[in-house]
Amino acid sequence: MCDNLVLDRTQLTLLAKILMDSSKIVAIITGAISILLAIAYLILVQVLDLRGEMKPAPISQLDQQSAIISYVVNHEVGLD
């Protein structure tokens, strides 16, 4: 029963060659995916740069009111 599991030298070299070829294919696919991601990133950066100068976010009215209330409360209590 164990005689069927024994491989000769040519079968071992053929098996090793198949395994090496499959690992090369995986390496090529991984490299291609990496290059595609890098190109997509560069395109995204260029598109974001084309939008123009970055402007700060507008200050909402709620922030201004809370600053005024805080100023009034602090001065009435005498915390300044």
Secondary structure, DSSP 4 states (H G I P E B T S, - for coil): -GGGG---HHHHHHHHHHHHHHHHHHHHHHHHHHHHHHHHHHHHHHHHHHT-S--PPPPPHHHHHHHHHHHHHHHHHT--
